[in-house]
Structure formats: structure tokens, C-alpha cells
Amino acid sequence: MQHKVVSHEQWVEARKRHLVEEKMFTKLRDKLSQARRDLPWELVDKEYVFEGPQGKRTLDQLFDGRGQLVIYHAMFNPETASEHTTWTKDSPCFACSFWMDNTMAAVSRASVDKIEAYRRRVGWEFPWYSSKASDFNFDYHVSFKPGEKEGEYNYREEAIGPSEKPGVSVFVREGGKIYHTYSAYARGLDMVNVAYHYMDLVPKGRDENEMGGMAWLHRRDEYPD
């Protein structure tokens, strides 16, 4: 795209016009964020057990003494990896790896040894747990049984391609109980990717083609020199 080059005065006028729209968006975003916080909660009454480098942990223990928990559902299941999946037997999905550079905590179907090997490889320090021994990923609609043709994803029934899909889920602990307050999938994940907020500020943006492709994106240690 060829951009127009103008005088400083013309640039300021254009920026002021755009600022009006930005303020409208900010007010709408604030309203939407409040509506999100006001959503009803659902009690988590199922016992989920995860595995980390220090052994087995419950969902309650994943809070690590805090009152709120955000979990990224990372696409990493070596048992279903193939040439057609974005994850491999040793690495999570390359796009999930990009998202996880912005993550608080993550859960995957991979075994803890696979998770720890990749975490050491890229130098991550945030908690990342295996849900291989529980129904957690299935109950939050980010993992699907091999061979399933349809399933629920992003709050609608749709054809299932890969057995793993990305998502983020939010939990709160209050009065000794755990509640599920929010989950988002697909483009709903954009808000938790800090890198995208920076990219949306610069002229090249996310550098995606018209189909939304991310051919430029690689795992952090796989970019060409």
C-alpha cells in the first residue's frame, strides 16, 4: 500500500479525526469488558488432576495461593501429531508457541516430560501442566477424540479437523470453591496476545495476507538467521 505523505498540519488533522474513532472504540471496549466481568459464574465441581515437574496438582493448587487464574489451552498432543498438524511430537503448535510468549499458565495434553523438554528448549518459566490424565481439555472444548467428525468449539457445533484447538479459560477461587467465569477461542484470543497489540500500532500490522495467513510466524528458536 502506497501511503500519502503530508505536511505536519495535515497529519495532525488526520490523527485527530482518527482519535475520535479510537475514543469511541475505547468506550465500547470498556463497556464490553465490564459486561464480561458481569457474566454469571459456573461452579467447577469436577476434580481435575494435572501433572507438573513437581508431581500431581489439582486445579485448586494451580492457583498457587492466588484468587484468579487464566489458563491458555496449548495445542500439543504428541499422540495425534502428524504432517497435517501444527504441532509435532516434540513441539507445541507454532502459533500457540507465539501466544505462550504472553502466557500466565498453560495446559496441554502432552506428557510432562515432553512439556518440560520444550520449556527448557525455549527458556520459558511460567507454569505449564499436562492434562493427559484428566478430561479437562475435553470439558473445555479444546481437545477432541481422534476420528470425531463434529464437536463444540467457540460455542457452536462445527466440523472437527485437528484433535487440538486453542483457547483460554478463566477461573476464580472464592469461599473455598472454584468457579469458571470465562472462556474464549479463535479470534477471541487476540486480546491476550501482547505482541498483537504492538503490531496493530505499526504500519505493517500483523503482516498477514488476505486469508489471515501467518507464514512469517515460527517458534521462537526456528526463525531463519
ROZA-823045 format. One record per residue: x, y, z of N, C-alpha, C in turn; residue in three letters. Coordinates in steps of 0.001 Angstrom, whole numbers, plus 500000, padded with zeros to 6 digits. Each point is the difference from the previous one (the first is absolute). Example, Ala and Ser with C-alpha at 12.3 -4.5 7.8 and 13.67 -1.06 7.14 Angstrom:
BEGIN
513190494310507800499110501190500000500900501200500000ALA
499650501050499280500820501190500060499230501090500730SER
REM end
This chain:
BEGIN
500843498804500000499157501196500000500878501246500000MET
499716500911499057500738501242499914499354501036500910GLN
500733500456501005499432500956500942500246501433499551HIS
499009500852500239500109501416499688500948500671500987LYS
500862500856499524500895500776500843499484501441500015VAL
499774500534501202499369501321500130500823500882500932VAL
499575501238500117500649500927500923499636499640501434SER
500746500579500956499714499721501407498574500415500358HIS
499551501158499516498663500481500320498925499047499468GLU
500183499504498784499045499052499432500024498675500755GLN
501221499593500426500120498750500759499249500103501322TRP
500144501123500705499318500198501275498488499974499802VAL
499501500620498946498557500002499750499480498588499756GLU
500757499203499228499602498616499743500031499190501293ALA
501028500270500818500120499264501271498858500346500930ARG
499566501253500016498888500416500856498700499327499572LYS
499799499880498683498786499327499518500007498535500433ARG
501180499374499894500090498602500411499843499857501515HIS
500455500982500756499893499963501457498548499941500451LEU
499108500661499279498572499950500322499499498558499952VAL
500409499272498958499587498597499881500655499139501073GLU
501263500280500327500677499247501053499293500172501342GLU
499552501212500288499304500244501268498670499258500040LYS
499316499949498868498749499234499937500269498525500274MET
501090499479499416500368498604500208500377499747501463PHE
500755500933500595500413499838501395498797499925500921THR
499029500869499779498786499984500832499213498708499801LYS
499926499535498749499303498746499728500748498830500626LEU
501353500032499927500805498935500604499815499966501509ARG
499966501178500645499779500059501444498639499406500363ASP
498995500314499185498647499481500245499967498480499832LYS
500686499515498956500040498561499758500777499281501098LEU
501095500601500471500794499392501065499196499900501290SER
499219501021500302499160499952501198498931498927499863GLN
499419499896498792498998498963499758500609498609500163ALA
501260499851499588500699498722500158500178499674501483ARG
500383501001500776500176499777501445498676499704500690ARG
498911500480499415498676499800500587499339498692499581ASP
500655499224499143499423498722499588499791499100501220LEU
498986499134499977499802499070501126501147499001500069PRO
500179499402501165501035498999500222499372498618500015TRP
500825498977499728499544498620500173500971499283500933GLU
499440499245500917500808499269500966500748498867499323LEU
501280499885500286500798498877499504499954498915501081VAL
499151499012499797499828498969501025500656498681499610ASP
500776500019498928500714498802499561501450500099500437LYS
500551498913500452501391499990500465500929499740498822GLU
500828500984499681500976499853498927501395499850500604TYR
500761499080499464501366499789500477500961500233498845VAL
500986500833500233501007500336498999501355499494500483PHE
500945499983499100501338499588500400501011501054499564GLU
500888500343500922501067500946499724501324499413500423GLY
501058500767499938501326499483500355500109499573501461PRO
499125500562500867500017499614501412498957498938500337GLN
499372499435498968499022498954500249498578500431499707GLY
499043499271500557498586500229499719499476501216500762LYS
499107500754499358499406501183500618498537500094499570ARG
499157500478500918498593500206499686499813501374499381THR
498814500272499480499713501323499452500147501061501083LEU
499573499678501210500136500935501118501468500352500244ASP
500872499033499892501428500247500233500641500810498884GLN
499393499982498804500533500800498903499875501497500283LEU
499088500386500898499865501410500373501248500491500740PHE
500710499077500640501232500319500720499778501121501021ASP
498870499904500730499706500969501050499279501253499525GLY
499841500179498695499341501192499465498493499786499888ARG
499289501074499725498540499912499918499468499844498594GLY
500855500254498991499561499921498613501027499229499176GLN
499520499345498943500865499159499189499575500084498544LEU
500940500273499117499767499984498552500859498898499402VAL
499377499077499300500703498858499414499918500065498483ILE
501152499876499348500018499884498543499994498518499638TYR
499064499615499141499914498614499531500900499856498777HIS
501189499462500200500988499914498924499851498707499202ALA
500060500114498707499851498851499107501307499208499957MET
500053498934500770501203499171500057499606498613500470PHE
499864499084499070499641498624500313500805499082499083ASN
501167499545500470500865499160499163499307498769499435PRO
498997499487500705499334498779499562499202500204498716GLU
499604501231499707499232500263498780500790500831498987THR
501282500236500273500825500800499094500191499285498663ALA
499964500784498935500228499456498658500482501130499109SER
500241499700498731500438501034499065498902501016499732GLU
498770499700500440498869500892499768499670500867501219HIS
500692499802501126499708500791501196501035501107500162THR
499601501060500686500916501127500239500916499726501181THR
499814498896500708500909499569501054500716498735499538TRP
501111499717500645500768498807499663500073499098501235THR
500725498919499897500149499114501152500842500649501098LYS
500752501051499659500885500624500977499740501490500228ASP
499096500602499226499783501450500107498509500329499924SER
499552500990500760498608500440499898499768500701498671PRO
498764500257499690499625500766498816500843501275499923CYS
500496500327498806500874501178499878499256501286500350PHE
498688500064499681499225501188500358499775500046501506ALA
499704498849500613499843499957501461501302500411500685CYS
501122499597499436501287500377500576500146501515500019SER
499533500656498949500002501460499921499104500592501088PHE
498807499441500147499079500488501041500582499770501389TRP
500674498884500187500499499642501326501158500877500459MET
500575500758499077500989500997500411499342501101500832ASP
498653500020500000499231501000500744499188499372501142ASN
500310498767500368499120499189500846500322500059501492THR
498938499853500824500135499871501453500186498550500405MET
499160499135499436500046498563500291499377499278498818ALA
500424498759499765499502499256498850499758498549500370ALA
499132499364499216499680498585500171499968499363498618VAL
500558498802499884499995499259498737499781498523500268SER
499664499259498950499816498563500114501327499245500001ARG
501074500648499631501314499340499967500413499557501396ALA
500840499002500078500513499545501294500965501032500561SER
500218499955501299500817501014500654501442499989499501VAL
500538498834499626501375499967499509500137500725498670ASP
499000499886499128500015500714498729499886501507500238LYS
499124500377500919499798501410500322501280500606500557ILE
500609499303500953501209500526500631501167500103499012GLU
500082499045499083501072500041499002499871501237499120ALA
498768500307499577499821501180499144500169501283500805TYR
499521499998501237500143501193500840501490500338500187ARG
500823498982500242501444500230500140500605500494498685ARG
499509499452498918500522500358498676499832501489499709ARG
498833500583500368499752501412499663500165500932501199VAL
500277499452501182500282500843501156498802500565500719GLY
498831499380499857498808500480500708500076499645501476TRP
499416500855500843499978499754501439498594499937500585GLU
498983500349499213498624499972500529499544498547500199PHE
499030499762500875499511498636500235499235499454498792PRO
500333498775499633499372499335498854499778498551500411TRP
498742499589500021499637498701500554499424499057498951TYR
500153498720500273499420498956499156498613499621500527SER
499036499960499099498646499552500363499711498630499396SER
501065499284499667499855498718499312499132499015500772LYS
500043500049501329499274499019500813498604500470500406ALA
499528501139499454498679500507500392499178500372498769SER
498744500354500244499101500413498928500006501510499789ASP
500927500706500632499983501454500008499884500601498593PHE
500887499603499099499980500577498651498722499671499244ASN
499460498802500244498762499609499331498811500783500568PHE
499975500175501311498883500720500627499972501472499621ASP
501179500561499685500050501408499600500143500155498488TYR
499701498924499285499787500005498549501188500497499187HIS
501202499534500384501197500312499215500709498737499518VAL
499574498837500478500533498720499525498833499123499573SER
500271499157499010498946499163499437500547498602499768PHE
499142499027500130500420498616499815500401499772498541LYS
501069499255499757500391499695498622498840499369499235PRO
499744500512498821498928499451499177498672500719500154GLY
499887500889500997498756500757500155499786500892498785GLU
498779499971499470499690500795498815499490501388500368LYS
499250500094501109499448501276500428500162500147501504GLU
500047501244500457500104500262501424499733501461500284GLY
499925500353501275499746501386500367501316500760500113GLU
500095501098499278501154500897500097499508501418499786TYR
500439500893500867499582501404499954498481500132500074ASN
499390499145500827498574500053500328499080499659498835TYR
500516499197499084499127499499498941500523498649499530ARG
499093499195499500500387498707499445500596500226498624GLU
501144499366499750500649500161498703500810498763499666GLU
500401499909498749500838498874499576501350500086500693ALA
500496498872500457501271499953500713501099499564499043ILE
501034500819499898501159499644499197501043499383500905GLY
500963500806500492501018499459500909499399499675501362PRO
500639499116500730499469499565501300500197501035501097SER
500821501016499749500255501036501001499687501370499399GLU
499401500868500826499736501372499577500363500942501153LYS
500305501264499707500429500924501051498836500632500754PRO
500274500432501213498996500691500802500636500563501253GLY
499230500785500718500438500530501292498804499930500947VAL
500230499581501231498919499888500989500394500714501286SER
498999500620500615500219500803501207499233499387501164VAL
500664499932501167499405499434501197500225500943501179PHE
499109499928500964500158500777501227499757499070501188VAL
500723500232501072499825499205501214499433500916501073ARG
498870499621500537499320500849500985499233499117500983GLU
500182500258501281499297499230501018500315498529499972GLY
501241499661499632500404498595499965499500499242498789GLY
499372500692499054499495499347498798500614500648498754LYS
500005499253498899500542500488498743498862500188499005ILE
500043501118499290498986500308499015500659500290498647TYR
499343499554498959500411500305498630499242501254499589HIS
500731501048499617499348501283499713500012500380498529THR
500936499422499208500106500453498612500888499036499222TYR
499668499787498739500880499295499063499873500672498643SER
501093500033499263499988500591498660500815499120499069ALA
499658500072498718500633499154499005500215500807498717TYR
500747499417499053500216500607498683500456501455500132ALA
499364500941499292500416501393500043499775500641501364ARG
499219499358500848499807500513501350501279499972500816GLY
501019499274499520501277499914500702500882501223499762LEU
499690500783498987500866501127499642500281500920501186ASP
499017500168500866500125500955501102501078499601501005MET
500412498727500034501019499591500968501388499930499370VAL
500114500388498736501292499978499322500568501412499950ASN
500911500294500912500573501341500088500692500401498703VAL
500642499044499328500711500304498758499052500573498955ALA
498775499476499943499038500511499024499631501455500277TYR
499950500383501268499672501392500327501069500945499452HIS
501254499560500057501073500802499418499904499997498478TYR
499776498824499409499930499898498549498885500864499414MET
498889500098500728498876500787499501500282501498500014ASP
501108500404500622500380501407500029500873500401498812LEU
500673499028499376501000500327498986499444499816498582VAL
500608500674499002499462499987498633499801498619499392PRO
500922499062500236499850498669499397498990499133500721LYS
499549500447501166499013499233500741500490498602500323GLY
499120499023499840500361498610500297500642499311498799ARG
500151500736498909500677499489498814499366498707499513ASP
498660499950500068499271498817499558499438500253498602GLU
499832498941499237499392500163498689498488500103500130ASN
499302500117498881498557500197500029499262498841500641GLU
500604498825499993499379498812500592500367499852501470MET
500740500956500545500377499933501404501187499112500277GLY
500759499666498956501134499095500156501120500600500835GLY
500754499147500660501109500455500835501276499272499588MET
500326500075498709501168499288499501501291500491500635ALA
499995501205500524501195500588500618500259499435501388TRP
498988499352500591500076499600501406500695498651500178LEU
500931499950500953500716498763500337500114499890501513HIS
500348498819500496500365499892501403501220500867500247ARG
500151500489501204500993501048500259501433499601499651ARG
500316498702500008501359499588499658500098499420498594ASP
498986500249499167499997499446498650499976501072498911GLU
500190501262500375500057501055498994501317499901499246TYR
499963500269498671501246499951499233500949501111500464PRO
501279499766499868500996500976500398499907501254499148ASP
REM end
